[in-house]
């Protein structure tokens, strides 16, 4: 892609109309009574960062579209007041669910400078949506999509695979529904059952073989429709990749506002208090809402760069620093068929690493190699040149 990292701003809105069966995010209807206080806290937290100038903005959750029209006006007004005109940003994205993306809110968001919407469809099968606790049906999604398209938004659609009761043909039917509408961007996630979610309490376990077949078929279907697979779970028409999320994978700087929001500034990562009421109380006292922070260095920092960069299908350039710390691990992953290494024809040194097709499905096994505790492997000198791809 050739893009460089650009500072991003993330704002977390924890409000939802209900809790979906798979959701482990900080969200839910119980937080809704806090909305006025929470918006005040967002403004106060933003004031702790004078001079921060983002190039992208992403408002996620939760379900930001659950906010009412006056609350949306207030939220975007305070963000513009603290960080400058939103129209000047390279990208402004808001997440929303079909049942709350109503015409008045869509018109308002467009006027406020929002250019991109990420809509959570998940499935076109109403029966599956009901089983997940989703509040919309496919007809609601199509209504919201067409109105957003009419207003000129750039659109991304989220789809989930491996859902309870979902068949391969059903998963592909959802993708075909999405492709018929032709959004610029599609995110395809294989269901991972998180601890403490309703699905986990029901004892549901995803069929990994079926999920893989669904994902492989999705890659092929989207490629034939002109979508470029640019990140493990993300597909876009040329030029419509998520700039904000690319910044995460390039390990760029970003500021996170709100409960559970994460930041990466000046080499330090921190994460805010996940409880919205506790978050508000800390900010009201003039305290930082961060509950943890760390500054990585040495091999840990190099591992983070590799882990994030390998999420991109194009892979990550291997600098001398990355090779110094991780050549044995990279060679081991290559021999196991989980990554591909692009080498210098002159020296044989690996210049770029990318996930193989197998590695796409076993990415977490790859990433484990780059986080502590690090396993001691043979040095780079002990890897026979004849084994290099």
Helices and strands as residue ranges (DSSP letters): E 8-13, G 29-34, H 35-47, E 56-61, G 64-66, H 69-83, G 86-88, E 91-96, G 98-100, H 103-111, E 116-122, H 126-132, H 138-150, E 154-161, H 168-181, E 185-190, H 198-201, H 208-224, E 228-231, E 234-236, H 243-249, E 254-257, E 262-265, E 268-272, H 276-284, E 290-295, H 298-309, E 316-317, H 320-335, E 339-343, E 350-355, H 357-361, H 363-367, G 368-370, G 380-382, G 385-387
